[in-house]
Amino acid sequence: MSDCIFCKIIAGDLPSKKVYEDDQILAFHDIQPAAPIHVLIIPKKHFASLAAGQPEDWVIVGQMQRVAAEIARELEVEDSGYRVITNIGANAGQIVHHLHYHLMAGARLAPLGVHN
């Protein structure tokens, strides 16, 4: 998609600090990190979110999970812990409408889902 920032990064039209790349997936450091380590993992095929995925896309989603684990191992945060999250839609805070995972690590992250 011509107006998608992630598609522009995939095409090489915008720079990124790559962490991983293969024929279907690209991972790079977030330019506005929310943790000491903040990597975005994206499919090279454009689809907006998990909700927009088609049956043929689930293989790519599974590969994104594998890549997240591989990156955590390479960045040596596998044992100390890391978070993998995706936002789907406005209420979840999705800003870029191209499926992406946030891999965050490098510090103790605030717990999610804790209610007072």
Order of alpha helices (4+ residues) and beta strands (2+ residues): alpha-beta-beta-beta-alpha-beta-beta
